[in-house]
Amino acid sequence: MKLLGAAATAAVGVLALPAVARAQTPPFFPLPSLKIGVGAATNPGQVAVTLQILLLLTVLSLAPSFIILLTSFTRIIIVFSFLRSALGSQTSPPNQVLIGFALILTFFIMAPVFNQINRQALQPYLKGTISQTQAAGNALQPLRTFMLRQTGQKDIALFLRLAKRPPPRTPADLPTYVLLPAFVTSELQTAFEMGFLIFIPFLILDMVVASTLMSMGMLMLPPTMISLPFKILLFVLADGWALVVQSLVTSFH
């Protein structure tokens, strides 16, 4: 009986060895452990980290607004909206297509600026050659140069007068909080001017169609129903999308 008990114990130990080995062997794909806790800060360092996290979340939540207002996106999407209204097609192209195309053109136009930010700010910061403050200043400088090139002098003078600041001696002396609203105002002004020029040929076509219908006595027929196919045909024959895109891209150079 003792021999049988010893043999059974040995067999159980042999069978348990693979399980123990598997338990001690690390998994092939190690999974990171995540610990999230909320507690009171006990030292100034923890308070600083908390403030940095709040600032990061704020920046991430406002990132779409930064892309819209600090780049060429505003002018492009407004011109596209005017174009769709001038054609009289309220749902074609749909909003998703217009916004996606506007984003693609924005990245195309802003590519030199983004590349400069990557060379001067992001890559040196990742390599540890500059501090976070220096990286932020180096990243802001290309954006300021782009915005200054697109902003009208009268808009800058307007916001300098509203801020009660004297005219700067050099463009580098212009405060960023004055440059930002001046840039957005200039973008809106330029976009509305381009939208007005887009409206003119389609407005003339609407007037011709409306006059023709009135002369024929067809007063109950909506002119837009008749003019829409002709406006689409005119836009296609004139290669309208290429002309609009070319005008938008060259307006930033």
C-alpha positions as CSV (number, residue, x, y, z in Angstrom):
1,M,0.0,0.0,0.0
2,K,2.9,2.3,0.8
3,L,4.3,1.6,-2.7
4,L,1.0,2.4,-4.3
5,G,0.7,5.7,-2.4
6,A,4.1,6.8,-3.3
7,A,3.5,5.9,-7.0
8,A,0.3,7.9,-7.0
9,T,2.0,10.9,-5.4
10,A,4.8,10.8,-8.0
11,A,2.3,10.6,-10.8
12,V,0.3,13.6,-9.5
13,G,3.6,15.5,-9.2
14,V,4.6,14.7,-12.8
15,L,1.2,15.7,-14.1
16,A,1.3,19.0,-12.2
17,L,4.7,20.0,-13.5
18,P,3.5,21.3,-16.9
19,A,0.8,23.3,-15.2
20,V,3.3,24.9,-12.9
21,A,5.7,25.5,-15.7
22,R,2.9,27.1,-17.8
23,A,2.0,29.3,-14.8
24,Q,5.6,30.5,-14.3
25,T,6.3,30.9,-18.0
26,P,5.5,34.5,-19.2
27,P,2.8,34.8,-21.9
28,F,3.9,35.1,-25.5
29,F,2.0,38.5,-25.8
30,P,2.6,40.3,-22.5
31,L,-0.4,42.4,-21.5
32,P,0.3,45.7,-19.7
33,S,-1.3,46.3,-16.4
34,L,-3.4,49.5,-16.1
35,K,-4.1,51.1,-12.8
36,I,-6.4,54.1,-12.5
37,G,-7.1,55.8,-9.2
38,V,-8.5,59.0,-7.9
39,G,-7.0,60.4,-4.7
40,A,-5.9,63.6,-3.0
41,A,-2.6,65.1,-4.1
42,T,-0.1,65.1,-1.3
43,N,2.7,67.1,-2.9
44,P,3.1,69.9,-5.5
45,G,4.5,67.4,-8.0
46,Q,1.3,65.5,-8.1
47,V,-0.7,68.7,-8.5
48,A,1.5,69.7,-11.5
49,V,1.0,66.3,-13.2
50,T,-2.8,66.7,-12.7
51,L,-2.8,70.1,-14.3
52,Q,-0.7,68.8,-17.2
53,I,-3.3,66.0,-17.8
54,L,-6.2,68.5,-17.7
55,L,-4.3,70.8,-20.1
56,L,-3.6,67.8,-22.5
57,L,-7.3,66.8,-22.4
58,T,-8.3,70.4,-23.1
59,V,-5.9,70.6,-26.1
60,L,-7.2,67.3,-27.5
61,S,-10.8,68.4,-27.2
62,L,-10.0,71.7,-29.0
63,A,-7.8,70.2,-31.7
64,P,-10.5,70.2,-34.3
65,S,-11.1,73.9,-33.7
66,F,-7.4,74.5,-34.1
67,I,-7.3,72.7,-37.4
68,I,-10.4,74.6,-38.6
69,L,-9.3,78.1,-37.6
70,L,-5.5,78.1,-37.8
71,T,-5.2,76.5,-41.2
72,S,-6.7,77.0,-44.7
73,F,-9.7,74.8,-43.9
74,T,-12.0,77.8,-43.2
75,R,-11.7,79.4,-46.6
76,I,-12.0,76.1,-48.4
77,I,-15.1,74.8,-46.7
78,I,-16.9,78.2,-47.1
79,V,-16.1,78.4,-50.8
80,F,-17.4,74.8,-51.2
81,S,-20.6,75.8,-49.4
82,F,-21.1,78.8,-51.7
83,L,-20.5,76.6,-54.7
84,R,-23.1,74.1,-53.7
85,S,-25.6,76.9,-53.0
86,A,-24.8,78.5,-56.4
87,L,-25.5,75.3,-58.1
88,G,-28.8,75.0,-56.3
89,S,-28.1,71.5,-55.2
90,Q,-28.7,71.4,-51.5
91,T,-27.6,67.8,-50.8
92,S,-25.1,67.0,-53.5
93,P,-22.2,66.8,-52.9
94,P,-23.1,65.7,-49.3
95,N,-21.5,67.3,-46.3
96,Q,-19.2,64.4,-45.6
97,V,-17.7,64.6,-49.1
98,L,-17.2,68.4,-48.9
99,I,-15.6,68.2,-45.4
100,G,-13.3,65.3,-46.4
101,F,-12.2,67.0,-49.6
102,A,-11.6,70.3,-47.7
103,L,-9.4,68.4,-45.2
104,I,-7.4,66.8,-48.0
105,L,-6.8,70.2,-49.6
106,T,-6.0,71.6,-46.2
107,F,-3.2,69.0,-45.7
108,F,-2.0,69.6,-49.2
109,I,-1.8,73.4,-48.8
110,M,-0.3,73.2,-45.2
111,A,2.2,70.4,-46.0
112,P,5.2,72.8,-46.1
113,V,4.2,74.3,-42.8
114,F,3.7,70.9,-41.2
115,N,7.0,69.7,-42.5
116,Q,8.7,72.8,-41.1
117,I,7.1,72.1,-37.7
118,N,8.2,68.5,-37.8
119,R,11.8,69.5,-38.6
120,Q,12.1,72.4,-36.2
121,A,9.9,71.3,-33.2
122,L,8.7,67.7,-33.2
123,Q,11.9,65.8,-34.2
124,P,14.3,67.8,-32.0
125,Y,11.9,67.4,-29.0
126,L,11.6,63.7,-29.5
127,K,15.4,63.4,-29.7
128,G,15.7,65.5,-26.4
129,T,17.7,68.3,-27.9
130,I,15.2,71.0,-27.0
131,S,12.8,71.5,-24.2
132,Q,9.0,71.4,-24.3
133,T,8.8,75.2,-24.2
134,Q,11.3,75.6,-27.0
135,A,9.4,73.0,-29.1
136,A,6.1,74.9,-28.6
137,G,7.8,78.2,-29.7
138,N,9.4,76.5,-32.8
139,A,6.0,75.0,-33.7
140,L,4.2,78.3,-33.5
141,Q,6.6,80.2,-35.6
142,P,5.7,78.5,-39.0
143,L,2.0,78.9,-38.2
144,R,2.5,82.6,-37.5
145,T,4.4,83.1,-40.7
146,F,1.6,81.4,-42.7
147,M,-1.1,83.4,-40.9
148,L,0.8,86.7,-41.4
149,R,1.1,86.1,-45.1
150,Q,-2.7,85.5,-45.4
151,T,-3.9,88.3,-43.1
152,G,-4.8,91.7,-44.3
153,Q,-3.2,94.8,-42.8
154,K,-6.6,96.4,-42.1
155,D,-7.7,93.4,-40.1
156,I,-4.5,93.5,-38.0
157,A,-4.9,97.3,-37.5
158,L,-8.5,96.7,-36.4
159,F,-7.6,94.2,-33.7
160,L,-4.6,96.2,-32.6
161,R,-7.0,99.2,-32.2
162,L,-9.5,97.0,-30.3
163,A,-6.7,95.7,-28.0
164,K,-5.4,99.3,-27.5
165,R,-1.9,98.3,-28.5
166,P,0.5,100.4,-30.5
167,P,1.5,99.1,-34.0
168,P,4.4,96.6,-33.8
169,R,7.8,97.5,-35.2
170,T,8.3,94.1,-36.8
171,P,5.9,91.2,-37.5
172,A,7.6,89.2,-34.7
173,D,6.4,91.8,-32.2
174,L,2.8,91.2,-33.2
175,P,1.0,89.3,-30.3
176,T,-0.4,86.0,-31.2
177,Y,-3.7,86.8,-29.5
178,V,-4.1,89.7,-32.0
179,L,-3.0,87.7,-35.0
180,L,-5.5,84.9,-34.5
181,P,-8.7,86.9,-34.8
182,A,-7.3,89.0,-37.6
183,F,-6.4,85.9,-39.5
184,V,-9.8,84.3,-39.1
185,T,-11.5,87.6,-40.2
186,S,-9.3,87.8,-43.3
187,E,-10.1,84.2,-44.2
188,L,-13.9,84.9,-43.9
189,Q,-13.5,88.0,-46.0
190,T,-11.5,86.2,-48.7
191,A,-13.9,83.2,-48.7
192,F,-17.0,85.5,-49.2
193,E,-15.3,87.3,-52.0
194,M,-14.5,84.1,-53.8
195,G,-18.1,82.9,-53.2
196,F,-19.5,86.0,-54.7
197,L,-17.4,85.5,-57.9
198,I,-18.7,81.9,-58.0
199,F,-22.3,83.0,-57.8
200,I,-22.2,85.4,-60.7
201,P,-22.3,83.0,-63.7
202,F,-24.9,80.8,-62.1
203,L,-27.0,83.9,-61.2
204,I,-26.9,85.1,-64.8
205,L,-28.1,81.6,-65.9
206,D,-30.9,81.7,-63.4
207,M,-32.0,85.1,-64.7
208,V,-32.0,83.9,-68.3
209,V,-34.0,80.9,-67.5
210,A,-36.5,82.9,-65.4
211,S,-36.9,85.5,-68.2
212,T,-37.5,82.7,-70.8
213,L,-40.1,81.0,-68.7
214,M,-41.9,84.3,-68.1
215,S,-41.9,85.1,-71.8
216,M,-43.4,81.7,-72.5
217,G,-46.1,82.2,-69.9
218,M,-44.9,79.3,-67.8
219,L,-45.2,81.1,-64.5
220,M,-46.1,78.1,-62.4
221,L,-42.9,76.2,-63.3
222,P,-40.1,76.8,-60.8
223,P,-37.1,78.3,-62.6
224,T,-34.6,76.4,-60.4
225,M,-36.0,73.1,-61.7
226,I,-35.1,74.1,-65.3
227,S,-31.9,75.9,-64.6
228,L,-30.3,73.2,-62.4
229,P,-29.4,70.8,-65.3
230,F,-28.0,73.7,-67.3
231,K,-25.9,74.9,-64.4
232,I,-24.5,71.4,-63.8
233,L,-23.8,71.1,-67.5
234,L,-22.1,74.5,-67.6
235,F,-20.0,73.6,-64.5
236,V,-18.9,70.2,-66.0
237,L,-18.1,71.7,-69.4
238,A,-16.0,74.4,-67.8
239,D,-14.1,71.8,-65.7
240,G,-15.4,73.7,-62.7
241,W,-13.9,71.5,-59.9
242,A,-10.4,71.9,-61.3
243,L,-10.9,75.7,-61.6
244,V,-12.2,76.0,-58.1
245,V,-9.5,73.9,-56.6
246,Q,-6.8,75.7,-58.6
247,S,-8.2,79.1,-57.4
248,L,-8.2,77.9,-53.8
249,V,-4.7,76.5,-53.8
250,T,-3.2,79.5,-55.7
251,S,-4.9,82.0,-53.3
252,F,-2.6,80.8,-50.5
253,H,0.6,81.5,-52.4
